[in-house]
Amino acid sequence: MITPLQQLRLLQLSSAALPIGGFTYSQGLEWAVECGWVSSVAQFRQWQQLQIEQTLIRQDLPLLLRLYRACQAQDVERFRHWSHFLLSCRETAELRSEEQQRGAAMTRVLTGLQLLPPENWRAALQLTQSGGLAWAGTVWQIPESALLLSLAYSSLESAVMAGVKLVPFGQQAAQSLLMELSETLAQQLPLALALDDEELGGSLPLVAIASSRHETQHTRLFRS
């Protein structure tokens, strides 16, 4: 069971107001729109569905789970291992830079909240956003499945808000997409919890191509 205070802490971690820059990245969507790969709500839904299945469920959420359990066990070596593993899963310079920028921003949030771990954890903590989420979730004793859904929803909301600006589509369509794609997340969460170490990882070549092309895109709304 999750307590009211834990629920509030969870909302804080998933809030768009958390200053980690989630809404400043498009993860290749901006180039995919410009070149015509994504030009409608239906195509955006398919683009995001694949990201959920290949990236969130098979990679990001299982790795957050491992980081969380490393924090619970106070195992800094395992925490470092999975932090570097997660960073290595980012297939382009842009995606790796984004991950590290989010990690540094999350570390600043933890510093402001006086939640930083011991000194020997901090270099690895700054590598990924998920490392900071795992540490905060451990300190606040948030159940692991709830913490994973917090990251998943935050990622989904950021992607949909990017779609509103780029595809574009309206706010009502955005809410419908959030509702539909959230159902997919909830249905597939058990798989993220059950994957063995050797099963981790996904592959989305078009996203990697779009991200690498976005690095040099002439006119951009989103960071690279």
C-alpha positions in Angstrom: 0.0 0.0 0.0 1.1 3.5 -0.7 0.6 6.1 2.0 -0.8 9.6 1.3 2.6 11.2 1.9 4.3 8.7 -0.5 1.6 9.5 -3.1 2.3 13.2 -2.8 6.1 12.6 -3.1 5.4 10.5 -6.2 3.4 13.3 -7.7 6.2 15.6 -7.0 8.7 13.4 -8.8 6.4 13.0 -11.9 5.3 16.7 -12.0 6.1 18.8 -15.1 7.3 21.4 -12.6 10.3 19.2 -11.6 13.2 21.3 -13.0 14.9 18.6 -15.1 14.1 19.9 -18.5 11.8 17.1 -19.6 9.8 19.4 -22.0 12.9 20.8 -23.8 13.7 17.6 -25.7 11.9 15.9 -28.6 14.0 12.7 -28.9 14.1 12.9 -32.6 10.4 13.7 -33.1 11.2 17.2 -34.4 13.2 15.8 -37.3 10.7 13.0 -37.9 8.0 15.6 -38.3 10.1 17.7 -40.6 10.9 14.8 -43.0 7.3 13.6 -43.0 7.6 10.4 -41.0 5.1 11.7 -38.4 2.4 14.0 -39.8 -0.8 13.0 -38.0 -2.2 11.9 -34.7 -2.4 8.3 -35.9 1.3 8.3 -36.9 2.3 10.0 -33.7 0.4 7.3 -31.7 2.3 4.6 -33.6 5.6 6.3 -33.1 5.0 6.6 -29.4 3.5 3.1 -29.0 6.8 1.7 -30.3 8.8 3.9 -27.9 6.7 2.5 -25.0 7.2 -1.1 -26.1 10.9 -1.0 -27.0 12.3 1.7 -24.8 10.2 2.2 -21.7 9.1 -1.4 -21.1 12.2 -3.3 -22.2 14.9 -0.8 -21.2 14.1 2.3 -19.1 11.7 0.9 -16.5 13.6 -2.4 -15.9 16.8 -0.3 -15.4 15.1 2.0 -13.0 14.0 -1.0 -11.1 17.6 -2.3 -10.8 18.9 1.2 -9.8 16.2 1.3 -7.1 17.1 -2.1 -5.7 20.8 -1.2 -5.7 19.9 1.9 -3.6 17.8 -0.2 -1.3 20.7 -2.6 -0.8 23.2 0.3 -0.5 25.2 -1.4 -3.3 27.1 1.4 -4.9 29.0 -0.9 -7.4 25.7 -2.3 -8.8 24.3 1.3 -8.9 27.3 2.4 -11.0 27.0 -0.6 -13.3 23.4 0.0 -14.1 23.9 3.7 -14.5 26.6 3.2 -17.1 24.5 0.5 -18.7 21.5 2.9 -19.1 23.7 5.6 -20.5 25.2 3.2 -23.0 21.7 2.3 -24.3 21.3 5.9 -25.6 22.2 5.4 -29.3 23.2 9.0 -30.3 25.3 11.8 -29.0 22.1 13.8 -28.5 20.3 11.2 -26.5 23.4 10.6 -24.3 23.8 14.3 -23.7 20.1 14.6 -22.8 20.4 11.7 -20.3 23.4 13.3 -18.6 21.8 16.8 -18.6 18.7 15.3 -16.9 21.0 13.4 -14.4 22.8 16.6 -13.5 19.5 18.5 -13.1 18.1 15.7 -11.0 21.2 15.8 -8.8 20.6 19.6 -8.3 17.0 18.9 -7.3 18.2 16.3 -4.7 20.8 18.8 -3.4 18.1 21.4 -2.9 15.9 18.9 -1.1 18.9 17.7 1.0 18.5 14.2 -0.2 22.0 13.6 -1.7 23.5 10.1 -1.1 27.1 9.7 0.2 29.9 11.2 -1.8 31.0 7.9 -3.5 27.5 7.6 -5.2 27.5 11.1 -6.8 29.5 10.6 -10.0 27.2 7.8 -11.0 24.1 9.7 -9.8 24.8 12.4 -12.4 24.8 10.1 -15.3 21.1 9.5 -15.6 17.8 10.9 -14.4 16.7 7.4 -13.3 19.6 7.3 -10.8 18.2 10.3 -8.9 14.7 9.0 -9.1 15.8 5.7 -7.7 17.6 7.4 -4.8 14.6 9.7 -4.0 12.2 6.8 -4.2 14.3 4.8 -1.8 14.6 7.7 0.7 10.8 8.3 0.5 10.1 4.5 0.5 7.9 4.7 -2.6 6.9 1.2 -3.8 8.9 0.1 -6.9 5.9 -0.3 -9.3 4.6 3.1 -8.4 8.0 4.7 -9.0 8.3 3.0 -12.4 4.9 4.3 -13.4 5.9 7.8 -12.3 8.9 7.8 -14.8 6.7 6.2 -17.5 4.0 8.8 -17.2 6.4 11.7 -17.1 8.1 10.4 -20.2 4.8 9.9 -22.0 3.5 13.3 -21.0 6.7 15.0 -22.3 6.4 13.2 -25.6 2.7 14.1 -26.1 3.4 17.7 -25.3 6.1 17.7 -27.9 3.6 16.3 -30.3 1.2 19.1 -29.6 3.8 21.6 -30.7 5.3 19.7 -33.6 2.8 17.5 -35.4 0.7 19.5 -34.4 -2.6 18.5 -32.7 -4.9 20.0 -30.1 -5.1 19.6 -26.4 -8.2 17.3 -26.6 -6.3 15.0 -28.9 -3.4 15.1 -26.4 -5.6 14.0 -23.5 -7.0 11.2 -25.6 -3.5 10.0 -26.5 -2.5 10.1 -22.8 -5.5 8.0 -21.9 -4.9 5.4 -24.6 -1.1 5.1 -24.2 -1.4 5.0 -20.4 -3.5 1.9 -20.8 -0.7 0.3 -22.8 1.8 1.3 -20.1 -0.4 -0.3 -17.3 -0.9 -3.5 -19.3 2.8 -3.9 -20.1 4.2 -3.0 -16.7 4.3 -6.6 -15.5 6.8 -7.4 -18.4 9.1 -4.6 -17.3 9.1 -6.0 -13.8 9.7 -9.6 -14.9 12.6 -9.2 -17.5 15.9 -10.9 -16.7 19.2 -9.0 -17.0 20.0 -10.7 -20.4 16.6 -9.6 -21.8 17.2 -5.9 -21.3 17.4 -3.5 -24.3 15.3 -2.4 -27.2 16.1 -1.2 -30.7 14.4 1.6 -32.6 16.6 2.5 -35.6 14.3 5.2 -37.0 14.4 7.0 -33.6 18.2 6.8 -33.6 18.4 8.2 -37.1 15.9 11.0 -36.3 17.9 11.9 -33.2 21.2 12.0 -35.0 19.7 14.1 -37.8 18.1 16.4 -35.2 21.6 17.2 -33.9 22.3 19.3 -37.0 18.7 20.3 -38.0 18.7 23.9 -39.2 15.7 25.2 -37.3 14.7 23.6 -34.0 12.3 24.3 -31.2 13.8 21.6 -29.0 17.3 21.1 -27.5 20.0 18.9 -29.0 
